[in-house]
Amino acid sequence: MPNPTPRSPASDRRQRVQSAETGLSILKALTRLGGEASLTALAHEVGESTAKVHRYLSSFAQEGFVAQNPVTLHYHLSTEAIRLGQAALRQCHPVRLGEGALAQLRGALQVTCFIAVMGNLGPTVLRIEEPSLPVTVNIRAGSVLPLLWSATGQAFLAFSDDAEIHRKAVDEYTAGTAEQRARLAGSDPVTQLCRQVRAQGCAIVHDTLLPGISAVSAPIFDAHGHVGAVLTALGASNGFDVRPEGAVCPQVVREAADISAALGFHPA
């Protein structure tokens, strides 16, 4: 009887990689199914036989990544998977995950860009990047921005369901100058502004907060779909494309969406 042809080291490596990919696909399927599912449902989700999926689940159970409910016989994520998720969550900070986006925007568009979070006093700049020839603006890390008169504030306002933020925006409108209020139209200007920003997918201001400065802001969502931060790009109005379909808006929205995805957000 002829001896079987020995596998090459490269073949062994490919097999191990494929095995890892299959195992990870099963864990991801279990996550998509809500963290608990039957063997049959898992096998259907990944398009593999129940026997094959069962072998992987047995290995995961031995390592503490899944466990089986003795009553329903469903498999669910277990201790080691929870620890893995907790370790990932500790790294899920929009500023940390958004550093690459800031560098990308600054380099590609040659604009000032920053990430802000909602602080006790309002939208607060945490991390800012400026191009080699920065536009002179009085915005630095720690700056607090208004809700209605800045693109950053408008993004927080429009994409948040926090009633307190909306109330503060109404107060800002009441306290605004006649020139500021004239920029917002309608019988319910705050609500109308929110609708416009949501329809655009980003907030756009032109010479509103600072004369000669325009800005575009897009929301960064956390894993629960809440606005955890806002990504903003700003520059001199005479060279800053504020059209929703222009050079700036789509890239800011795309970078914000990538940060959101890294934070675990999955849009419906």
N, C-alpha and C positions, 0 to 999 in steps of 0.2 A: 504494500500500500504506500503510495507516494507521500512524502512528508509535506505538510501544508507550507505554502510559501510564507516565510517570515515577514511580518509587517515592518516597514521602515520606521525610524524614529519620527519622521515627518507625518506618516500615516497615523501613528499613535497620538501625536499632538493634535491632529485634526479631529480624531475621534473623541479625545478628551474635551476639546473646545465645543464640538457638537453636543456632547453630553451635558456640558455646562449650560449651553444655550437652551437645550430642552428643559433642563431643570429650572432655569430662570423663567422660561415661558410659562411653566406650571405655576410658579409662585406669583407671577404677574397676573395670570388668569384667576388665581384664588383671590387676589386683591381686587380685580375688576368685579368679581362676583360677590363682593361685600365682605371678604375675609373669611367666609365660611361657605362650603358647598359640598355636594355629594361627589363621589368618585365619578359617577356617570356624567354629571354636569361639567366637571373639570375636564374629563376626556373629550367631551363634545366641544368645549371651549377652545382647547388647544389642537383639536383634530388628530388625536392619537388614540390608540387602543386603551381600554381600561387597565389591561394587564401591565402595559408599559408605564402608564401614569401611576399605578399602584406601586411599582418598584421604586419610583422616584419619591413618592410620598413616604414610603417606609424608611428610606434613607433620611429624608428631612425630619421625620419623627424621631429617629435615633439621635439626630443632632439638635433637637429641640426647636426646630423652625416651624413645625406643624404638630398638631395633636388631633386625635379623633374623639368626637363626642360618643361615649359609650351607648347613649340612648338612640340618637338619630343616625349614628355612624358617619356623620358629616365630618369633613376635615376643616380645621380652622388654624389661623396663624397663632403661633405659640410664643413661648418666652424669648427665644433668641431672635425671632422676627421682630418682636416688640422692642427689644434692646437695640436692634439695628435701626429701627424707625426712630427711636428716641435720640440715638447718636446723630442721625441725619437731621432731625429737627433742630438740634442744638446748633447746627451750622446754617440753618435757614434764616438768614438775616438779609433783608433786601439790599442793604448797603454792601455787604460782603459779596453777595451774588451779583450785584450790579456794577462792580468795579470795572469789569470788562466792557460793559455797555457804555459807561462813561468815557472810557478811553476810545472806544470805537466811534462814538458820536463826535467827540472832540477832534479826532483825527480825520474822519471822513467829511465833516461839515465845517470844521474850523470855527466852532461856536463854543460858548461857555455852556456847560451842562452840569446838572446837579440832581441829587436824590434828596427828597424831603419826606419827613414823616409828620403825623399829626401830634403835636405836643400840647401841653396844657394851655399855651397861649395862642395856638393856631399852627398852621403849616410851618414846619421848622426845617431849615436846610441842614443836612448832616454831612454830606460829602459833595464837594464841588471840584470840577476840573475846568481849567481855562486853556485856550489855545495859546500858541507862542506869542501872538499879538492880541492879548485879551481886550475885549470891549470894557471900558471903564464903567462898572456898575457897582452900586453900593449894596452888594449881596455877598455875604460870606457864610461860612459854616456857623450855624447858630442864629442866622437871620430868621425872623418870623415874618411871614407874608400874609396879606389879607386874603380872605376867602373869595371876594367878588372881583377884586381889581387885579389879581395876579392869575396867570394861567395855572399855576400850581394849586392855588386855592380853589379855582373853578373845577379842576379835575377831582380833587377831594370831595367837593360839594356834589358834583353831578353823579359820581359813581358810588357814593355812600348812601346808606339808608338810615343814617344816624339823624334822628329828629333834632338833636341838640345842635348839630352842625348847621342844619337848615335854619334853625332859629337864629343862630349867630349871624348867618348870612343876611337874613332879613333885617337884623339890627344894623349891620354894616350899611345896607342900602339906605336905611332911614337916616343914618348919620353921615352919609356921603354928600359930596358937594353936588350942586345942580348939574355941573358938567359931567361928573361921574354917573349920576342917575340917568342922564340923557342917553348914555351909551346902552342902557338896558330898556327895552320897550315892552309894552303889554301891560295889562291890568295886574298880572302876577309875574313881575319881571324875573324873580329868582327861579320860579318853576320853569318859566320859558327858557331861561338860560340853561338850566339843567338838561332840558329836552334837546336843545341845540347841541350841547357838548356831547351828550350820549350819541346823538345821531352822527356826529362827526367822528366819534371814537377818540377824540382828544379835545383839549381846551386850547384856544388860540386867542392871544391878546396882541394888540397893535397900538403901541404908544399909550397904553392904559395906565400901567403902574409907574413906569418911568418914561419920560419923553424921549423919543428916538430909539426906544428898545421894544422889540417884539419877542414873543415867547410862545412855545408849544409845549404842552404837558400831556402825559398819558398815564393812566393808573397802573399800579402794580398790585396784583391781587395775591392774597395768601391762599393756602390750601383750602380754606373755608369759603373762598369767594369774597372776602372782605378787602377793602382797599387798605393795604398795609403801608404803602408809600406811593410817591409820584415821581416820575422821571421827567425832567424839564430840560429843554434846550432853548437858549436865548441868544440874541445878537442884535447888531445895529439894524434898525428897520429898513434903511435904504438898501441893504443887501441880504435881507432875510426873507425867504419865501414862505409866506404864511398860508398859502393855498392848501386846502385839505389834501389835494392830489399832487402837491409840489414836492420839492426835494427833501424838506425837513419832516413834515408830519408823518408820512408813511414809515420813515426810519425810526422816529421816536416811538411810534405805536408798536412797531415790530420789536424793538429792543425791550420795551416794557413788557410785551407779551412773552418774550423769551425769559425774562427774569421771573415773571409770574409762573411760567411752566417749571422753572427750576425750584420755585417755592412749593410746588405741588398742586398748582391750580390747573384744573381741567375745565375749559368752558363747555357749556352745554351744547 
